[in-house]
Amino acid sequence: MKTQAIMAAAFASTLIVANPVSAQDREGWPNNFTVGTASQGGTYFAYGSGWANFVAENLGVSGGAEITGGPMQNMALVHTGDLQFGLTTMGPARESMDGNSPLAPGMKMVNVCAMFPMYETPFSVTALSSSGITTIADIPAGATIGFGPAGSTSDTYFPRMMETLGVDFERRNGSWSDLGGQLQDGLIDVVAFAAGIPIPAVSQLEVQADVNIIEMTDAEAKTITDNYPVAEFVIPAGTYQSLDKPSRVVSMWNFAMVNCDMPESMVYEITKLTMENNDKMVSIHKAARNSVAENYSKNNVLPWHPARPVGLTKTATRSKPA
């Protein structure tokens, strides 16, 4: 996998995919396609549904997004072929490939291939200003924390992170929109978001209430990066109207993925369309500014689809079992 990352980095400045095919070569293409996203109110749904519509409009194939439980469930659905495409985060992808998904223990989800980089997922904490919670250490013992949909990236990693930081909490799951409403109504104390920024549910929440977007201290960030597959990340000031200075958190990379048996010509055309029109992708969601070829090197987990990035050799792509 390290070889993949090195090769991707070396060729990131070139145009994304090899083995060009004619736009008319549609042998084996399905009549329609579906992209697995996550819950409404989160970045995956906004990004995935917009991307699916963009592809459908430009390639003339009916397509759309499906609401799912997020990266873990998307890995399972794409692996089995129930969905052709999906969005995932590198941590859940690794656990799923190794057979450690809580949704299907023991099933090694190896029929999933990478397509292109999406963006980083920051792990951020939000509370109402009226709660008096301004730091992670302020979260009171027994506080109810919303961690997003069950099996999501946030639900997989954020509870562990909170435990590592010594936070005592009650766990709550739900869609981001639902949890934002529960926070506003005082039914939960904190929401631990993990999604590309700006998160629609946070933007909507701060229109209706005063909120605190809480950063990590130096010690907290070091503790988490030492123990989890994440890196430090800074949410820029102005990302939310409530954020008047940069906020240091941690993050994990996301990639678009595809069932490895999908036709090379289709995957090529979709990836080419996506990577050559970043301005359009950014208009779908601002997080897509990182959906560029330079970030191919961020994948050190998933094998590449045979319609692979330029410069990746056959040995760096998926090999089907005998």
N, C-alpha and C positions, 0 to 999 in steps of 0.2 A: 504493500500500500504506500510505503514511503517513496518507492520508485514512481508510482502514479503521480504523487504530489510534485516531485521534482520535474517530471516530464511536463506536467500541466503548467508549472511555473515558467519553464523554458519557452513554451510556445503560447503563453497567454496573450501576447501582443498580436498574434495573428488571428485570422478569421476562424471562428469557432469549430467548425466541423469538417471532417474529411469525407472522402468518397462522395463527391457531389453527384446528385442524380437529377434527372429532368423533373420539372414540376408536374409533367404529365405522367410520370412513372408511378402509378398508384396501385400496382398489383398488391393485393392482400390488405389494402386499407379497409378498416371497418367503416360502416355507413355513418357511425356517430361515435363520439368519445365522451368520457366523463373524467373529471379531475377531482380527486379526493382532497378536501380542504380541512375545515374544522368547524367550530361553532360560529354562529352569527355574532357580530360585534367584535370579532378578532381579525387580525391582519391576514391570516391564511384565507379566510372566506372572501375578504375584499380583493386580495391579490389573485387568488385562484379563479374566482368567478370572472373577474375582469380579463385575466389572461385567456381563459377558455373562450370567452366571447370574441376576443381579438383574433385568436387562432381560427375560430369558426368562420368569422367574417372574411378573413383573408385567404383561407384555403378552401372555402366552400364545402366544409364538412360540418354537419350538425354536431354541436358540442356544448357542454355546460359543466357546472360545478355541482358537487354533492356535499351536503353538510355531513361531517363525520366527527369522530372523537379526537381527531388530530393525528400527529405523526405516527404514533404506534399503530393505530387502526389503519391508517393509510398504507403503512408497510405491509400489513396483512392482506389488505384488499388488493393491492397491486401485485403482490407475490402470487396470490391465488388466481389472478386474472379477473376478479370481480370488477375491478376498475383498471383502465388502461394507464392512467396517469395519477400522480399524487404529489403532495408536498410533504417533506419530512425534515427533521432536524438530526444532526449527526449523532448525538447521544442516543436517542431512541432507535436510530437506524442501526447503530452498532449492536445494541442489545437485541434487536429483532433478528439481525443476521446471525448472532451467536446462539439463538434459541432461548433467549432470556426475556422475551416479551411476556408480560403478565396476561396478555390476551390469548396467547397460545403457547404455554410453556413447552419447551422442547422442540418446537417447530423452527428450523433454521430457514429464515426467509431470504433465500439466496437468488430468487428469480426477480430481483429488483435492480435496476441499473440507473446510474446518474445521467441526467441530461444537461443541466446548467446550474450555476450558483444563483441563489435568490438574494439573501441578505442575512445579517446577523440578528439573532433573537436576544434582546436584552432581558434580563430578569430584574424587574423593578417592583417596588412595593408602594402601594397607594392607600392612604387613609383620609378620612374627613379631617379638615383642619380643626373642627370642633372637638375631635377626640383627644387633642393634645399630643398625639403620636407624631414625633418629628424624626425619630431615629428607630432603627430596628430594636435597639435596647429598650426603647420606650414601650414596646408591645407588651401589654400586661399578661401575666400568667393566665392561661385558660382562654385567651382571646380566640374568637372564631375567625379563621382565615380562609378566604376563598382562593382555591388553587386552579380554577378553570375546569374544563371537562375532564372526566375520569380518563386516564391514559394519555392525556396531552403531555407536551414537553414540560409545562409548568407543573402539572400534577405528578409527573415522574420524578422531577429533580428538586423542585422548590421545597417540598416538605422535608426532604433529607437535608437541604441546605439550612433550613430554619432550625432543625434539630441540632445540626453541627454548630450553629451559632448560639445554642442554648435557649432557644425560644420554646416555651410551653404553649401549645395551641390545640384547638379543636379544628378538625378538617371539614371543609365544605366544598362540594363540587357543583358545577353548573356552567352554563354558557357565560361568556364574558359579559354579554348584555344583561343577563339575569343577575350575575354577581354584582355588577355595577349598580343595578337597581336596589339590591339588598343592602349594599353599603350605604347608599343614599338614604334608605329607610331605617338605618340603624339596626338591621337584622344581623349583620356581621361587622367585625371591627376593622378588618384589613382585607385588601385584595392583593395577592401576589401574582402579578402579571408576567407572562413570558410570551412575547409576541413582537413582531416587527413594529417599529415606531414610525409615525404616531399610531397608537392603538385606538381604533375607532371608539371603543367603549370608554376609554379614559377621556378622549376629546369630548364625547357626549356628556360624561359625568361632570366635568369641570364647568360646563355651561350651566348646569343646574345646581351645583354646590361648590363650596370652597374646599379644595383638596390639597394634601401634602404629598408630593412625589419624593419618596425617601431614598437617599443614596446610601452607599456602604462606606464605612470608615476604612482607613488604610488596613487596619488589622483584620477587619471582616472580609475585605476583598482578598487579602492574602490567604486567609484561612480557606475560603471557598475555591480559589484557583489552585491551591495546593491539593485539594481533595476531590475536585470534579473536572470533567472535560470541558472547561470554559476558560475564557480569557477576560481580562479587564476591558471595560467598554465605557465610553462617556456618552450619555444622552445630551446632545447639544442644547444650550439655552434657547428657549423659544420654540422647542419642539411641541410643547404644550403652553397654553397661555399662563398656566400656573408655575411654569418653570422659568425663573428669571436668571438662573446661573446653571452652568454645566452640572450634571449629576452623574457621579461615578458608580457603575454597577458592574455586572459580569454578563457575558453573552455566549451564545452558541450558534454555529452556522446552520443555515437551511439550504437545501437543494431541491430542485424539481426532479422527480424520478418517473420511471416508466417501466412497465413490465418488459423484461429483457427479450421477450419473443415478439414484440411489436415490430412491424416492418421497418427496415433501416431507412427506406425512402421517406416514410412519414415522419419518423423521428428527426431525420435530417432537415426536412422542410420546416417543421415546427421550431426546431432549435435555431435554425438560420433566421427565420422570421423574428423570433424573440430577441436574439442577440444583435440583429441589425437595426432594431427599432427601440432602443432604450428610452428615447424621448416618449414614445407611446406607453411603454411600461411604467415610466415614472408618472405619467398622467393617470394611470390606473391606481398606483399607490407609490408614495414617495420613497418607501423602503427599496423599491426597484432600482434606485440609483446605484446599488451595489450588484445588480444583476448583469454583470459585465464579464468579458472573457478573462480579465486580469485576475479574477477570483476563482478560476478553475482550480488553482492550487489548494484551495481550502478543503477540497474533498480528499480525505485520506481514509475513507470508510467504504463507500459504495464502488462496485466495479462500474466502468463506463459502458454505455450501450455501444454496440458495434458502429453506430453512426456517431463516432467519437470525436473529441476535440482534436484539432490538428496536432500532429506530432506524437500522439499517443499510439504506440505500436499495438499490434494484435495481442501481444503478451500482456499488455496493460489493461485489456478489456476482459469482459466475462468469458470464461471458457465453459461451454456446456458439459455437464457430466456425461460420461460414456454410457 
